[in-house]
């Protein structure tokens, strides 16, 4: 068995322990981390170092993107070589930095235009399908960690068949829409609006919804669904940043940081940026 253990700092005790247990069970343990001299890298049979450098913010931004891209590359490497879509997916993955830059350029002015109304909501539900389900989980965690706004994440169908009945006008429903989940997203928006919730849609260019969202952020289109997460992730990270600032809080030093680090880091270890301090 192959076990991938992921930690940007490589200092998460429970991640290191999981890798050691996998090794004891006879699995091949591979570390994915940003720091070559971390505990995780030292204990792994193999280490893939993203080396994106120091993070500015505690709720990680560029490290999440770097690790996501590397995991996609590993998945493609483990795929069937005869897959006719493999060359195209590899090409799109290599071109992802340009697409991410374009996604931010498109989304930021739209986000700033609606920020006052968006940040007036007290609860957030975020959804996506396929690779965007992972983006929803990351975005909810980032918004909650940095701005202290309660946020919930699920797949689009999971959200539609789950807590949607609890929505009211205090909720902002954020959903990521591509060509393949357009119909499902329309259903979610229709139900959410019926319960009084407002909506923010991140939609690929060319996607036309029959249910009009309250706010829209446009994402570059024509992306393979397995790679699309890299284009949806930066605008949501940007949203978490602006939301935190709008609440008079510092996204570079969330109030929860010290307590979280104290609870999860092994004794005597620290985040790479804090080791020399």
C-alpha positions in Angstrom: 0.0 0.0 0.0 1.1 3.6 -0.6 0.3 6.1 2.2 0.6 9.8 1.4 1.0 12.0 4.6 0.4 15.7 4.0 1.5 18.5 6.3 2.8 21.9 5.0 5.0 22.4 8.1 5.7 18.7 8.6 5.4 19.2 12.3 1.9 17.9 13.0 2.4 15.1 15.5 -0.7 13.1 14.5 0.4 13.2 10.8 3.9 11.9 11.7 2.4 9.2 13.9 0.1 8.1 11.1 3.1 7.8 8.8 5.0 5.7 11.4 2.0 3.4 11.9 1.8 2.9 8.1 5.5 2.1 8.0 5.1 -0.5 10.8 2.2 -2.1 8.8 4.4 -2.5 5.7 3.1 0.4 3.6 5.3 2.7 1.6 5.1 6.1 3.4 5.5 9.2 1.3 5.6 12.7 2.9 4.2 15.7 1.1 5.5 18.8 2.9 6.9 22.2 2.3 9.9 21.8 4.7 12.8 19.4 4.0 14.0 19.4 7.6 10.6 18.7 9.2 9.8 15.7 11.4 7.5 14.3 8.6 10.2 14.4 5.9 12.7 12.8 8.2 10.5 9.9 9.1 9.2 9.2 5.6 10.6 6.6 3.2 10.2 9.2 0.4 9.5 12.9 0.7 8.0 15.3 -1.9 9.0 18.8 -1.0 6.8 21.6 -2.3 9.2 24.3 -1.1 6.8 27.1 -1.6 8.6 29.1 1.2 7.3 30.9 4.3 3.6 31.6 4.7 2.4 35.0 5.5 -1.0 34.0 6.9 -1.7 31.3 9.5 -4.7 29.9 7.5 -2.4 28.7 4.8 -2.9 29.9 1.2 -0.1 29.2 -1.2 0.8 26.0 0.6 -2.7 24.6 0.1 -2.5 25.4 -3.6 1.0 23.9 -3.9 0.0 20.7 -2.1 -3.2 20.4 -4.1 -1.4 20.7 -7.4 1.2 18.1 -6.3 -1.5 15.7 -5.2 -3.1 16.1 -8.6 0.2 15.3 -10.2 0.6 12.2 -8.1 -2.9 11.1 -9.0 -2.1 11.5 -12.7 1.2 9.6 -12.3 -0.8 6.7 -10.7 -3.4 6.8 -13.5 -3.5 4.5 -16.5 -0.9 5.6 -19.0 -3.2 4.7 -21.9 -5.8 7.2 -20.7 -6.5 9.4 -23.8 -7.2 12.4 -21.5 -3.9 12.1 -19.6 -1.8 14.4 -21.9 -4.5 17.1 -21.9 -4.8 17.0 -18.1 -1.1 17.2 -17.6 -1.0 20.2 -19.9 -3.8 21.9 -18.0 -2.1 21.2 -14.7 1.2 22.8 -16.0 -0.8 25.8 -17.1 -2.7 26.2 -13.8 -0.6 29.1 -12.5 -1.7 31.2 -15.4 -5.3 30.2 -14.9 -5.2 30.9 -11.2 -3.8 34.4 -11.9 -6.7 35.0 -14.3 -9.2 33.7 -11.8 -8.1 36.2 -9.2 -8.1 39.0 -11.7 -11.7 38.2 -12.6 -13.0 37.5 -9.1 -11.4 40.3 -7.1 -13.2 43.3 -8.5 -16.5 41.4 -8.4 -15.8 40.4 -4.8 -15.0 43.9 -3.7 -18.2 45.2 -5.3 -20.4 43.0 -3.2 -18.2 42.6 -0.1 -20.4 44.7 2.2 -23.5 42.7 1.5 -21.7 39.3 1.5 -20.1 39.9 4.9 -23.4 40.8 6.4 -24.3 37.1 6.6 -23.7 35.3 9.9 -23.6 31.7 8.6 -22.1 30.2 5.5 -22.7 26.9 3.6 -20.2 26.0 0.8 -20.6 23.3 -1.8 -18.9 21.8 -4.8 -18.8 18.5 -6.7 -15.8 16.4 -7.7 -12.5 18.1 -6.9 -14.5 21.2 -5.8 -15.8 19.3 -2.8 -12.3 19.5 -1.3 -12.2 23.2 -2.1 -15.5 23.6 -0.2 -14.0 21.9 2.8 -10.9 24.1 2.7 -12.8 27.3 2.1 -15.2 26.7 5.1 -12.2 25.9 7.4 -10.4 29.1 6.2 -13.4 31.4 6.7 -14.1 29.9 10.1 -10.5 30.0 11.3 -9.7 33.5 10.2 -13.0 35.4 10.6 -14.8 33.3 13.2 -17.9 33.1 10.9 -19.5 29.7 11.3 -19.1 27.8 8.0 -20.3 24.4 6.8 -19.1 22.5 3.7 -20.5 19.6 1.8 -20.8 18.2 -1.7 -23.5 20.0 -3.8 -25.9 17.0 -3.6 -25.1 16.5 0.1 -26.0 20.1 0.9 -29.2 19.9 -1.2 -30.3 16.7 0.7 -28.9 17.8 4.1 -29.2 21.0 6.1 -30.8 23.1 3.5 -34.0 23.2 5.5 -32.3 25.2 8.2 -31.5 28.1 5.9 -32.9 31.5 6.3 -31.9 35.0 5.3 -28.9 35.0 7.7 -27.3 32.3 5.5 -25.0 32.8 2.5 -24.9 29.7 0.3 -21.7 29.5 -1.8 -21.6 27.0 -4.6 -19.0 26.2 -7.3 -20.6 25.5 -10.7 -19.1 23.9 -13.8 -20.7 22.6 -16.9 -21.2 19.1 -15.4 -23.0 20.1 -12.2 -25.0 23.0 -13.6 -28.4 21.3 -13.2 -27.7 20.1 -9.7 -26.5 23.6 -8.7 -29.7 25.1 -10.1 -31.7 22.8 -7.9 -29.7 23.8 -4.8 -30.1 27.5 -5.5 -33.8 27.2 -6.1 -34.3 25.5 -2.7 -31.9 27.8 -0.8 -33.7 30.9 -2.2 -37.1 29.4 -1.2 -35.9 29.3 2.4 -34.7 32.9 2.2 -30.9 32.3 1.9 -28.7 34.5 -0.3 -26.2 32.9 -2.8 -22.8 33.4 -4.1 -21.9 31.4 -7.2 -18.5 30.8 -8.6 -19.2 29.9 -12.2 -17.1 28.9 -15.2 -17.4 31.2 -18.2 -20.1 29.9 -20.4 -22.2 28.4 -17.6 -25.8 29.7 -17.6 -28.0 29.1 -14.6 -31.7 29.3 -14.8 -31.9 30.3 -11.1 -30.2 33.7 -10.7 -27.7 33.8 -7.8 -27.5 36.8 -5.6 -23.9 37.4 -6.3 -21.6 35.8 -9.0 -17.8 35.4 -9.4 -16.7 34.3 -12.8 -14.0 31.7 -13.2 -12.0 30.9 -16.4 -13.8 28.1 -18.3 -13.0 25.0 -20.3 -11.1 23.4 -17.5 -10.9 19.6 -16.9 -13.0 18.9 -13.8 -10.1 17.0 -12.2 -8.0 20.2 -12.4 -10.7 22.8 -11.9 -10.2 23.0 -8.1 -7.0 25.0 -8.6 -9.0 27.8 -10.3 -11.8 27.9 -7.7 -9.6 27.8 -4.6 -7.8 31.2 -4.9 -11.0 33.4 -5.1 -12.4 31.7 -2.0 -9.1 32.2 -0.2 -9.4 35.9 -1.2 -13.0 35.9 0.1 -11.8 34.6 3.5 -9.1 37.3 3.6 -11.4 40.2 2.9 -14.1 38.8 5.2 -11.6 38.7 8.1 -10.4 42.3 7.4 -14.0 43.5 7.3 -14.5 42.2 10.8 -11.5 44.2 12.1 -9.3 41.2 12.5 -5.8 40.4 11.3 -5.8 37.5 8.9 -2.0 37.3 9.3 -2.3 36.5 13.0 -5.7 34.9 13.8 -6.5 35.0 17.5 -6.9 31.2 17.6 -3.3 30.5 16.3 -1.4 30.1 19.5 -4.0 27.8 21.1 -4.2 25.6 18.0 -0.5 25.3 17.6 0.0 24.5 21.3 -2.6 21.7 21.0 -1.3 20.0 17.8 2.5 20.4 17.7 4.8 17.9 19.4 6.8 19.3 22.4 9.7 21.4 21.3 8.6 21.8 17.7 7.1 24.8 16.0 5.9 26.1 12.7 8.9 26.8 10.3 8.3 30.6 10.4 8.4 30.6 14.2 11.4 28.4 14.9 13.8 31.3 15.0 11.5 33.5 17.1 
